[in-house]
Amino acid sequence: MHETIERLTAGGPVVTDGAWGTQLQQRGLAVGGCPDAWNLTEPEKVEEVARAYVQAGSQVILTNTFGANRFVLARHKLDDKVAEINRAGVEISRRAADGRAKVFASIGPSGVMLMMGKVSEAELQAAFAAQAEAMAEAGADGIVVETMADPAEARLAVAAGRATGLPVVACMTFDSGPSKDRTMMGTTPEQAARELTSAGADVIGANCGQGIAGFVEICRRLYAATNGPVWIKPNAGLPELVDGRTVYRQTPEQFAAYVPQLVEAGAGFVGGCCGTTPEFIRAVRERLRR
C-alpha cells in the first residue's frame, strides 16, 4: 500500500468530498456544458465548491477534471487544452485545500468503448497518461479513477496513474443487474476487486449509480475480495425530474445514517457522489465523530 494511503487511514475512516457536477450546475453550469472548461473560465466558482467541502470536513477532496481527457474534451473542441485544464483543476483544489485536505485528482471514463474497436488500448492509455502526468506536475497528492464500467478501461487508467508514482484509487459503478450489483459491462464486485488490485490500485471502491443503501453490501463484497481499503461514494438516492430539474430527495441525515453500516462493512473512505452537498459531508463527519 502507498505510504500516503497508510498515513491517511491510520486514524480510521477518511471523509472525502461530495458531488461536483450538481454543485457546479447550481452555480450556473448549463446542462450539457463542459464542467472541466470552468477550470479556465470560472476558476473562482470551481474553487467555491472545493473550499465548501474542506470547510465541511473533507479530509480528501477531488478535482474538477472528471471529463478532462482528450476524447471527452474533443466534443467541446477543447482537446488541445488537456494539460492546461488538468493542471488548473489540481491547482484550484490545492488552493481551496490550503493544506487542510489532500487533493486526489479525478479521472473519469473516456466515453469511448474498447470493445467497439474505434479506439485502441494504446490510444486510451496515452489519453489517461496525458491527464495523469499533468495532475502530478501540478502537485496532486493522489489520483482517483472513478465511475468506470469496463475493467479493461479502468486498468489502463490505473496504469497511467501508477506511472506517476502517486497513490491510485480505482472505482467502478455498480448499477446494473437485478440486484444492482454489477457494472454496465456485467462486472461483479469480486471481479472488479481482483482486476483493479492486480492492476496495482492502492484502494478500490465504488461510486455513483445508486443510493447509499445499496452500497453496504457492495462495500462488504469489495472488502472481502481485496487486502486494501475500500473507497465508497454513493449518490443522494435516485434522481427525479421535477419541472425539468434533476432533484435528489434524500437528506444529509438519512444519508449519514448508513455510515456506521458502511464502516462495519469495511469502508476506509466515505463520501458522496451525485446530488450530495457539503451538508452531506458535514453529516457524515459528525456521524463518524460519534
C-alpha positions, -999 to +999 in steps of 0.1 A: +000+000+000+012+035-008+026+054+022+001+083+016-028+059+020-013+043+051-010+077+067-044+088+058-062+057+071-041+053+102-067+072+122-098+054+110-122+061+082-114+091+060-140+116+049-139+125+012-160+151-006-193+151-024-207+158-058-191+183-082-213+184-112-245+192-094-227+218-073-214+235-105-248+234-120-261+253-090-235+280-098-246+283-134-231+255-154-255+246-182-268+211-186-247+195-213-219+221-207-183+212-201-176+213-164-138+209-169-136+240-190-147+260-160-112+255-146-101+281-171-132+302-175-148+302-140-120+292-116-135+311-087-167+292-088-149+259-090-128+269-060-160+277-041-171+241-045-138+227-033-135+251-004-170+243+007-161+206+011-129+214+030-150+236+054-175+208+058-148+184+070-135+166+039-100+152+045-096+144+008-111+165-020-111+157-057-106+180-087-128+193-115-112+170-141-136+141-143-140+145-181-107+162-189-094+135-212-089+142-249-119+122-261-144+140-239-129+174-244-129+169-282-167+171-280-163+207-268-134+214-292-110+216-262-088+186-268-058+209-273-061+220-237-059+187-219-027+195-199-039+231-191-073+221-178-059+192-157-032+214-142-057+241-134-080+216-118-054+205-094-041+240-087-077+252-078-083+223-054-049+228-038-057+265-032-090+255-016-075+228+005-048+251+018-030+222+035-061+211+054-070+183+030-053+161+005-061+166-032-068+135-052-072+142-089-102+127-107-100+107-139-134+096-153-143+074-183-131+083-218-166+080-233-154+055-260-156+017-257-127-005-264-149-034-275-163-013-303-128-011-319-129+027-325-100+033-302-070+011-293-057+003-259-026+023-267-046+054-276-067+052-245-036+046-223-020+077-239-051+098-232-051+088-195-013+093-192-016+128-205-041+136-178-022+118-150+011+135-159-004+170-158-021+162-125+012+150-110+031+180-123+005+203-107+010+187-073-018+163-068-015+140-037-032+111-055-053+100-084-089+087-083-101+066-113-138+067-109-173+058-124-158+031-145-179+003-161-153-015-181-125-031-161-102-031-192-105+007-194-101+010-156-069-010-158-054+014-184-063+044-163-048+028-132-016+021-151-014+057-162-018+068-126+007+044-112+033+056-137+033+090-118+043+074-085+012+088-068-013+066-049-042+054-071-078+048-061-099+028-086-137+028-085-164+010-106-201+019-108-224-009-098-259+000-112-269-030-133-284-064-129-315-075-109-296-067-076-278-036-089-245-053-081-229-054-115-214-027-137-229-020-171-204-045-186-216-072-161-186-070-138-193-081-101-176-065-071-154-096-067-143-094-103-136-057-100-116-062-068-094-088-084-089-068-117-082-035-100-059-049-073-039-069-099-037-036-119-019-021-089-046+002-074-038+011-038-075+015-030-105+000-047-141+011-044-175+021-059-191+054-067-223+067-083-250+046-098-274+043-068-282+054-034-262+046-002-284+017+010-273-004-019-236+003-012-234-015+021-234-050+005-212-039-024-187-025+001-188-057+021-181-078-010-153-055-022-137-056+012-138-093+013-121-096-021-091-072-015-064-066+010-066-028+009-090-001+020-123+004+002-135+038-011-172+045-011-191+074-027-229+068-032-254+091-047-280+110-027-307+085-036-320+082-071-327+113-091-362+125-101-371+150-128-392+179-114-402+208-136-372+200-159-348+199-130-330+169-115-339+165-079-324+142-052-348+137-023-325+121+003-315+143+032-280+146+047-292+129+079-308+100+060-276+095+040-253+097+071-274+072+090-259+044+068-223+054+075-219+031+105-230+002+083-205+011+056-177+013+082-187-021+096-187-034+060-151-022+056-152+013+041-120+031+047-130+062+027-166+076+028-180+105+008-208+112-017-214+114-054-243+129-075-267+150-055-246+152-023-236+186-010-213+200+017-241+194+042-240+157+034-202+157+041-208+176+074-234+150+084-210+121+075-182+137+095-205+142+125-217+106+124-181+093+123-172+116+153-200+099+173 
